[in-house]
Structures are given as C-alpha cells and as structure tokens.
Amino acid sequence: MMNSRAYIINILLCLSVLFVASCGKQHTAEQTVKDFVAQNMKDGIETQRIGFGDLGTTRHINDSLVTKMRKNGAELYKSGIAYGQVPTGEVYYLRMKYLHQGDTLQNTFYLDSELKEVIAFK
C-alpha cells in the first residue's frame, strides 16, 4: 500500500513541476510579445488587449515564410521593425487578441527558442 501511495505522490510532484515550468514559458512569451507590441505599434494607436492563446511550437516556419511575414507586417504596426534571428528547429508561437475601434483583432507572434525575441508576426 505504501509503494502505491509513494508512486502517486511522485507522479503528482512531476506533473506539478511540468505545470509550473510550462506556466513560466507562457509568462515569458507573453511578456516578450507585450514588449514587442509596445515598441512597434504605431504612435497614437489605442488598443485593449483581450488575452493570449496557449504557447505552441512549430517546425513549419522557414526563411521564406519569415521574410514574407516581415515584409507584410500589419496595418497597426510600424515599418522597419528589428526582429530576432530565425532559429533552426522549433519556433514558438503565441496568439494575442485585442480590440481596436470596436473590432476584435488577432496577431500570431513567432518567437525564438529562448522566448526572448519575436522573429516575425502576422
């Protein structure tokens, strides 16, 4: 009986550690995106943030897609934005919803593997 109880406690402990680690990544990514938006939204644009989606990863981002996203930008953002380096392998992404003049808008931000820089957004 004691072995099964210890087993369950170990599983719960491991799940708790994973949960806390994933929350930390989510928070770090959200802060990176908030900072990016604050620095790169056009002056005088007023928005109200609704929230963020869950942090995800993708391997389907390549140099040509990043180049296209960087070129297209978005209407509410400045041109000539400085982006981070495109990492090899997995890229994180985070969706942000916000209100602008009564419309609900959404952007997807792609971040480096350390969640410190936005490498592109759409």
Long-range contacts (C-beta under 8 A, 24 or more apart in sequence): 22-55, 25-55, 25-92, 25-115, 26-52, 26-54, 26-55, 28-115, 29-55, 29-92, 29-94, 29-111, 29-115, 30-94, 32-111, 32-115, 32-116, 32-117, 32-118, 33-94, 33-96, 33-109, 33-111, 33-118, 36-109, 36-118, 36-121, 37-96, 40-77, 40-78, 40-81, 41-76, 41-77, 41-78, 42-76, 42-77, 42-78, 45-76, 45-100, 46-100, 47-76, 47-98, 47-99, 47-100, 47-105, 48-98, 48-99, 49-96, 49-97, 49-98, 50-97, 50-98, 50-99, 50-104, 51-96, 51-97, 52-94, 52-95, 52-96, 52-97, 53-94, 53-95, 53-96, 53-97, 55-92, 55-93, 55-94, 56-92, 56-93, 56-94, 57-90, 57-91, 57-92, 57-93, 58-90, 58-91, 58-93, 58-110, 59-89, 59-90, 59-91, 61-86, 61-91, 61-110, 61-119, 61-120, 65-120, 66-110, 66-119, 66-120, 69-110, 69-120, 69-121, 69-122, 70-120, 72-122, 74-107, 74-121, 74-122, 76-100, 76-105, 83-117, 83-118, 83-119, 83-120, 84-111, 84-112, 84-116, 84-117, 84-118, 84-119, 85-112, 85-117, 85-119, 86-119, 86-120, 87-112, 87-113, 87-119, 89-113, 91-119
